[in-house]
């Protein structure tokens, strides 16, 4: 648990540092605050908020002794969380430096550190979220086992999430979809179909999703699994 706690602290510090760089950019260099970055930071933290609310609801369900309510809460929370999670990894797309304008007075070195910190905070938010969901799942599914993470089912869930997140990122970057657009399924489906009817978009989407899935998987293996091993 110490390794997981250190990971949580490290990710929290990375978020604070990235946020500070974004906010201080305006007064330090007498330029305007780039509000889309502030919004994206908030959206990046949204999945963790969903997890906290879901966990609280699950504790209440367990206290009431209702297995059906417990699993229903987990299912609904997991769906909302999955829809929100691409917002975290989406921060890696800030590396395109779209916030810089011609004749920008902010030094390039500052924006390099800023965007890199922002991208890393989003990626690590994603990894930590996936780890917490994996732990939450085994806590409910196999609470009494000595090695709850030894089963394959939780790792299958991790693999599926790491495939779906880049697809959500793609929809956000190229189709400008937001998580809440799924509440309008007809418009959502229509725009999605029209987009993929365009020649070359399917292969571009595949390349985007594949490269980002591989990146997330490597980071999960390097950063998260050592913490899991030490549980």
N, C-alpha and C positions, 0 to 999 in steps of 0.2 A: 504493500500500500504506500510505502514511502516513495517509491519510484513514481507511482501515479500522482501522488500529491505534488512532487517536484515538477512533474510535467504540467500539471494544472497551474502551478505558480509561474512557471516559465512562460506558458501561453498567455496568462493574464498580464505579465510584464510586457510581453511583446505587443499585446493589444494597447496597453497604456502608452508605450513608446510610440507606436504608429499613430495613435490618436493625437498625442502631443505634437508630433511633427506636423500633422495636418493642420491643427489649430494654430500653432505658433508661426506657421508659414506666412500668414497674412500680416501680423504685427511686426515680425522680424524684417520683412522685405517690402513693407508698405504696398501690399497687393491685396486683392479681394480674397475672401475665404472661398475655397472651392467646395461649395455645399454638397455636390453629388458624392464626394468622398466621405463626408460626414454621414450622409444618408447610408452609403454602402457599409460603413463601419457598423452602424446600428443594425442593418439587415444581417450583417455577418454574425452578430451576437444573438440574433433572434432565435436560432435553433436551440441554443443553450437555455434561453428563457422557456421555450416550449418544453424542453426536457425537465426543467425544474418544476414547472406547473404539472406536468404529467406524473412526475415522481410523487409530488404532494398528493395528487388525486389517487394514486395507487396506494399510498400509505393509508388514506382514508378508507379506500375500498377493502384493504386487508384488515383494518380495524373493525369494519362492519362485518367481516367474515364472508363476503360475497365473492366467490371465485369468478362468476360470470361478469360482475361489475369490474373486477380487477383486470380480466383479459380484455373486456370491452374498452376500458380506459387505456390500456396499453396499445390496443389496435388503433384507436382514434388518435392518440398522442403520436404514435409512430408515423401515421399518415401525414399529419400536419407537420411533424418534424422533417419528414422526407421531402415534403414540398418546399420547406424553408431552407434546407441544408445547402442547396446549390448557391444560395446567396453568400455563404461563407467562402467557398472555393472560388467564387466569381471574382474576388478581389485580385486574383492573379492576372486578370485581364487589364488591371490598371497599369501594368508594365508597358502599355502602349503610349504612355505619356500624353494622353489626349488632353490633359488639363493644362499643358503648357501652350502658351500663345506666342505668336511672332513678336520678337523683341522682349521676351520675358525677362524681368529684372531678377527673378529668383535664380541663384547659381545652379548650374546643372548638377553639381555634386550633391546639393541638398535634395533636389528632386529625385536623384538616383537612390539615395538612402531612404527617402520618404516612401517612394513607390515600392522599393524592395521590402521594407518593413511592413508595408500595408499588404503586399502580396503574401509574405510569409505568415502574417497574422491570420489571414484568411485560410491559408492551407493548413496551418496548425489548429485553427478553430475547427476545421473540418475533421481532421484526424482525431482530435480529442472528443468531438461529438460522437464519432463512430465508435470509439473505444467505450465511452460511457453507455451508449446504447447496447453494445455487445455485453457489457457487464450487467446492465439492467435486465437484459433478456435472460441471461443464465441465472440471475438472482431469482427470477420468477419461474423459469422452466426447471431448474435443477438446484434448488436452494440448499439441499442437504448433501450434495456430492463434494468429495474432497478436492476434485479437480474439475470444476464446472466448465472451464474453458477447454477441457480436453476433448469434448465432443466436436463433431464436424459441423453441426447445425449453426452454431454462432458464427463460424468462419465463413459459411456459405452466405449468411446474412451480410457479413462484412464485404464479401466479394460482390454481391449484388448491388449494395449501396455504392461501392466505389466505381461501378459501371454506370449507375443511374445518375450520379452527381454530375459528371462531365456532360451528359446529355442535357441536364437542366441548365448547366452553364451555357451550352451552345444555344439553347432556346432563349436564354436571357440576352446573350450578346448579339445574336444575329437576327432573331425574330422580335426582340425587345419584349419578350414575355415576362410577366411577374408571377410570383407564386400564386397570387389570388386570381389570376386569369382563368384558372381551372373552374372557378365558380360560374363561368360562362362557357360551358362545354361546346356548344354549337359554333360560336365564333372562334373558340380555341382550335377546334378540329378543322374548321374551314381554312383558317390561316395556315395551319400546319400542313394541310394537304397542298395548298397552293404553293407553299414554299418548296416542298420536296418534289413538286412537278417540274420545277426549273432544272434544266440540265446542269449536272455537275454538283448540285447541292448535296446529294446523298453521299457522294464520295468525300466531299469536303467535311460533312458532318461526321462521317466515319473516321476520317483522319484526326479531326479535332478530339473526338471522344476517346479514340484509342490512345493517343499520345498523353492526354491528361489522365486517363485511367492508369496507364503504366506509371506515370509520375506519382500519383497518389498511392499506388500499390507499393512502389519502392520506398516512399516516405513512411508508409505504415509499417513496413518490415523493418526499416532502420530505426525509426523513432518510437513506435508504439509497442511492437512485439517485445523488445527488451524489457519494457515496463511491465508487460503482461507476464513475462517469465518470472519476474521478481515478486509477483503477487503472493 
